[in-house]
Amino acid sequence: MTALPISRRNPVYERPPRALRALLGLLIATCLAGAGGLRAQAADATLLDAREALRKKDRDRLAELRAAMPAGHPLAVWTDYWELSNRLPTAQQDELDAFYARWRGTYLEDRLRNDWLLELGRRRDWPRVAVEFPRFRMNDDREVTCYALLADQAQGKPVAEPARAAWLAQREPDDGCALLAATLVDAKVFSSADVWSKVRLSMEAGRPRSARQSAALLGPTLATGVADVVDSPVKYLMRKAGVGNRGDAELTALALVRLSNSDVDGATRFLVERWDRQLPDDLAAWAWASVAKQSAIKLAPDAADLYQRAALRAGKKGTELELPDDSLAWKVRAALRADNGRPRWQQVTQAINGMSESEQRDPAWVFWKARALRAVARHSQEGHSMRTLSDELLRSIAGQMNFYGALAAESLRQPLAMPAPPAPLTPAERTAARA
């Protein structure tokens, strides 16, 4: 077939040679990629500018950048979150509902709900807190929990036990848990003994700000006394301490607890020379337990003896000493290290039995309780039942993939559990990974 003259070829419809087609394809792809890259760079710059506007709390600039952010950008949710969270004090519920609808199921949907619940609590909007709280999936904010309990209290629901647990677990001062405690103190749900317990726990944990916040519930005189203890426990013990009434005795014990955090030997001397004899049994026991904990942290060889002294002091009138999980954990460690490698198994068992139910389920304490029961069983009339319980405890963790699970399997002479091989990836999972 004769080729058409050049002058008659149609430059638009004629198929170009293969090499030229490849070059044209590369040029087109490069141009498209360049345009897409420029758009992506612009969106990225918008995101970074929004982050800077958030840092400066520039509300108008944030609103402008939020509107400029392409909806399809993978991080667009952040500009939306920053803009709305920056003005939560003036936000309305319909704006939050719109955000939840746009970003349903995302991490930031629930994070903003967390922020909004805190704002609703500060507004004392208990009906709205009651509606929003059940939707809070992560439920990882103790202050929000305290606000939710206040909403329940406003509806007449019983909240004493969960409220006490939430308040005692509060680590640092916050509005929600402080308001919850004040409300329940006014309602006679919490007693002064509950408040003192919170003050002592805070002081032993080295959180004086939380102790002072709680002490305000006891009245200005006792709150001033707690402030004096925080500022200088030695000066308080030398000049002001006494046991004339329960409040005075509580402050004296609190000063000993405060001092033990920085000078365990000094606290021990004050106890031996005077306050062990003068303090009520429960407060003297608490002070000794605080000294014992600090001694155990320092790996002092007499820590187990000090814990035993605390237990004996508490038991003079048939009462049991209630200690926080952290102190009981150190009691176990002290008992395991006692007497040059001859553990005090009875003390180990008692300490673990005194822990909260959730703490007792920790594999470490399950294992050591099992070991302690087996050791005590050799000298007990209930040896068979103790050994049976010991084996049950070991079997409960022997299949776990952790250090104590491995020790439990070894104690039972079982093979170490190996993780099951992972299931093959599904086509949908592969597609999601590629995307």
Solvent accessible surface area in square Angstrom, and as a share of the most:
residue,aa,sasa,rsa
1,M,239,1.07
2,T,122,0.71
3,A,77,0.60
4,L,95,0.47
5,P,70,0.44
6,I,138,0.70
7,S,105,0.68
8,R,166,0.61
9,R,107,0.39
10,N,71,0.37
11,P,120,0.75
12,V,118,0.68
13,Y,178,0.68
14,E,96,0.43
15,R,176,0.64
16,P,41,0.26
17,P,92,0.58
18,R,193,0.70
19,A,82,0.64
20,L,77,0.38
21,R,78,0.29
22,A,69,0.54
23,L,92,0.46
24,L,78,0.39
25,G,37,0.35
26,L,117,0.58
27,L,93,0.46
28,I,106,0.54
29,A,56,0.43
30,T,81,0.47
31,C,92,0.55
32,L,122,0.61
33,A,70,0.54
34,G,36,0.35
35,A,40,0.31
36,G,26,0.25
37,G,28,0.27
38,L,121,0.60
39,R,164,0.60
40,A,50,0.39
41,Q,120,0.53
42,A,61,0.48
43,A,5,0.04
44,D,65,0.34
45,A,48,0.37
46,T,20,0.11
47,L,21,0.10
48,L,123,0.61
49,D,62,0.32
50,A,0,0.00
51,R,114,0.42
52,E,68,0.31
53,A,4,0.03
54,L,39,0.19
55,R,155,0.57
56,K,130,0.55
57,K,154,0.65
58,D,60,0.31
59,R,109,0.40
60,D,120,0.62
61,R,88,0.32
62,L,1,0.01
63,A,45,0.35
64,E,102,0.46
65,L,10,0.05
66,R,70,0.26
67,A,90,0.69
68,A,65,0.50
69,M,16,0.07
70,P,65,0.41
71,A,95,0.73
72,G,77,0.74
73,H,27,0.12
74,P,116,0.73
75,L,76,0.38
76,A,7,0.05
77,V,18,0.11
78,W,84,0.29
79,T,2,0.01
80,D,8,0.04
81,Y,27,0.10
82,W,26,0.09
83,E,7,0.03
84,L,3,0.02
85,S,28,0.18
86,N,27,0.14
87,R,42,0.15
88,L,12,0.06
89,P,88,0.55
90,T,81,0.47
91,A,0,0.00
92,Q,106,0.47
93,Q,32,0.14
94,D,101,0.52
95,E,55,0.24
96,L,0,0.00
97,D,62,0.32
98,A,44,0.34
99,F,0,0.00
100,Y,10,0.04
101,A,60,0.46
102,R,114,0.42
103,W,56,0.19
104,R,171,0.62
105,G,60,0.57
106,T,47,0.27
107,Y,122,0.46
108,L,6,0.03
109,E,6,0.03
110,D,1,0.00
111,R,44,0.16
112,L,0,0.00
113,R,12,0.04
114,N,7,0.04
115,D,33,0.17
116,W,3,0.01
117,L,0,0.00
118,L,29,0.14
119,E,14,0.06
120,L,2,0.01
121,G,0,0.00
122,R,128,0.47
123,R,91,0.33
124,R,99,0.36
125,D,51,0.26
126,W,45,0.16
127,P,97,0.61
128,R,78,0.29
129,V,0,0.00
130,A,29,0.22
131,V,63,0.36
132,E,0,0.00
133,F,48,0.20
134,P,105,0.66
135,R,118,0.43
136,F,8,0.03
137,R,134,0.49
138,M,71,0.32
139,N,82,0.42
140,D,89,0.46
141,D,32,0.16
142,R,111,0.40
143,E,28,0.13
144,V,1,0.00
145,T,41,0.24
146,C,0,0.00
147,Y,1,0.00
148,A,9,0.07
149,L,16,0.08
150,L,8,0.04
151,A,1,0.01
152,D,40,0.21
153,Q,48,0.21
154,A,68,0.52
155,Q,101,0.45
156,G,66,0.63
157,K,103,0.44
158,P,131,0.82
159,V,6,0.04
160,A,34,0.27
161,E,117,0.53
162,P,68,0.43
163,A,0,0.00
164,R,54,0.20
165,A,63,0.49
166,A,7,0.05
167,W,2,0.01
168,L,56,0.28
169,A,43,0.33
170,Q,8,0.04
171,R,150,0.55
172,E,88,0.39
173,P,33,0.21
174,D,33,0.17
175,D,57,0.30
176,G,0,0.00
177,C,0,0.00
178,A,25,0.19
179,L,45,0.22
180,L,0,0.00
181,A,0,0.00
182,A,30,0.24
183,T,42,0.25
184,L,0,0.00
185,V,34,0.19
186,D,115,0.60
187,A,50,0.38
188,K,176,0.74
189,V,55,0.31
190,F,5,0.02
191,S,57,0.37
192,S,71,0.46
193,A,68,0.53
194,D,28,0.14
195,V,2,0.01
196,W,10,0.04
197,S,31,0.20
198,K,2,0.01
199,V,0,0.00
200,R,28,0.10
201,L,38,0.19
202,S,5,0.03
203,M,0,0.00
204,E,10,0.04
205,A,47,0.37
206,G,43,0.41
207,R,52,0.19
208,P,34,0.22
209,R,152,0.55
210,S,0,0.00
211,A,0,0.00
212,R,104,0.38
213,Q,54,0.24
214,S,3,0.02
215,A,0,0.00
216,A,65,0.51
217,L,49,0.24
218,L,30,0.15
219,G,25,0.24
220,P,114,0.72
221,T,112,0.65
222,L,44,0.22
223,A,27,0.21
224,T,81,0.47
225,G,8,0.08
226,V,0,0.00
227,A,19,0.15
228,D,42,0.22
229,V,0,0.00
230,V,13,0.08
231,D,102,0.53
232,S,34,0.22
233,P,19,0.12
234,V,67,0.39
235,K,102,0.43
236,Y,15,0.06
237,L,6,0.03
238,M,136,0.61
239,R,184,0.67
240,K,119,0.51
241,A,16,0.13
242,G,19,0.18
243,V,54,0.31
244,G,75,0.72
245,N,92,0.47
246,R,113,0.41
247,G,13,0.12
248,D,49,0.26
249,A,2,0.02
250,E,3,0.01
251,L,10,0.05
252,T,0,0.00
253,A,0,0.00
254,L,0,0.00
255,A,0,0.00
256,L,1,0.00
257,V,0,0.00
258,R,57,0.21
259,L,6,0.03
260,S,0,0.00
261,N,49,0.25
262,S,95,0.61
263,D,56,0.29
264,V,15,0.08
265,D,92,0.48
266,G,3,0.03
267,A,0,0.00
268,T,35,0.20
269,R,134,0.49
270,F,43,0.18
271,L,0,0.00
272,V,72,0.42
273,E,117,0.52
274,R,104,0.38
275,W,2,0.01
276,D,21,0.11
277,R,163,0.59
278,Q,78,0.35
279,L,5,0.03
280,P,48,0.30
281,D,26,0.13
282,D,63,0.33
283,L,1,0.01
284,A,0,0.00
285,A,0,0.00
286,W,18,0.06
287,A,0,0.00
288,W,1,0.00
289,A,2,0.01
290,S,1,0.00
291,V,1,0.00
292,A,0,0.00
293,K,16,0.07
294,Q,21,0.09
295,S,6,0.04
296,A,5,0.04
297,I,75,0.38
298,K,126,0.54
299,L,101,0.50
300,A,28,0.21
301,P,127,0.80
302,D,66,0.34
303,A,2,0.02
304,A,2,0.01
305,D,70,0.36
306,L,20,0.10
307,Y,2,0.01
308,Q,73,0.33
309,R,101,0.37
310,A,1,0.00
311,A,37,0.29
312,L,116,0.58
313,R,20,0.07
314,A,3,0.02
315,G,38,0.36
316,K,138,0.59
317,K,164,0.70
318,G,69,0.67
319,T,76,0.44
320,E,158,0.71
321,L,43,0.22
322,E,146,0.66
323,L,21,0.11
324,P,35,0.22
325,D,42,0.22
326,D,73,0.38
327,S,0,0.00
328,L,10,0.05
329,A,7,0.05
330,W,56,0.20
331,K,18,0.07
332,V,0,0.00
333,R,93,0.34
334,A,6,0.05
335,A,0,0.00
336,L,35,0.17
337,R,120,0.44
338,A,4,0.03
339,D,62,0.32
340,N,144,0.74
341,G,58,0.56
342,R,162,0.59
343,P,41,0.26
344,R,64,0.23
345,W,46,0.16
346,Q,99,0.44
347,Q,7,0.03
348,V,0,0.00
349,T,14,0.08
350,Q,95,0.42
351,A,1,0.00
352,I,1,0.00
353,N,77,0.39
354,G,48,0.46
355,M,8,0.04
356,S,50,0.32
357,E,134,0.60
358,S,73,0.47
359,E,52,0.23
360,Q,49,0.22
361,R,161,0.59
362,D,56,0.29
363,P,34,0.21
364,A,18,0.14
365,W,19,0.07
366,V,14,0.08
367,F,5,0.02
368,W,51,0.18
369,K,36,0.15
370,A,0,0.00
371,R,97,0.35
372,A,0,0.00
373,L,13,0.07
374,R,87,0.32
375,A,7,0.06
376,V,28,0.16
377,A,4,0.03
378,R,171,0.62
379,H,164,0.73
380,S,38,0.24
381,Q,192,0.85
382,E,114,0.51
383,G,4,0.04
384,H,142,0.63
385,S,65,0.42
386,M,39,0.17
387,R,92,0.34
388,T,57,0.33
389,L,73,0.36
390,S,0,0.00
391,D,37,0.19
392,E,85,0.38
393,L,35,0.17
394,L,8,0.04
395,R,130,0.47
396,S,71,0.46
397,I,4,0.02
398,A,7,0.06
399,G,55,0.53
400,Q,73,0.33
401,M,123,0.55
402,N,60,0.31
403,F,138,0.57
404,Y,54,0.20
405,G,0,0.00
406,A,37,0.28
407,L,47,0.24
408,A,0,0.00
409,A,2,0.01
410,E,122,0.55
411,S,55,0.36
412,L,37,0.19
413,R,224,0.82
414,Q,76,0.34
415,P,122,0.77
416,L,107,0.53
417,A,41,0.32
418,M,152,0.68
419,P,87,0.55
420,A,87,0.67
421,P,120,0.75
422,P,125,0.79
423,A,87,0.67
424,P,120,0.75
425,L,103,0.51
426,T,66,0.38
427,P,109,0.69
428,A,75,0.58
429,E,87,0.39
430,R,114,0.42
431,T,84,0.49
432,A,71,0.55
433,A,85,0.66
434,R,191,0.70
435,A,119,0.92
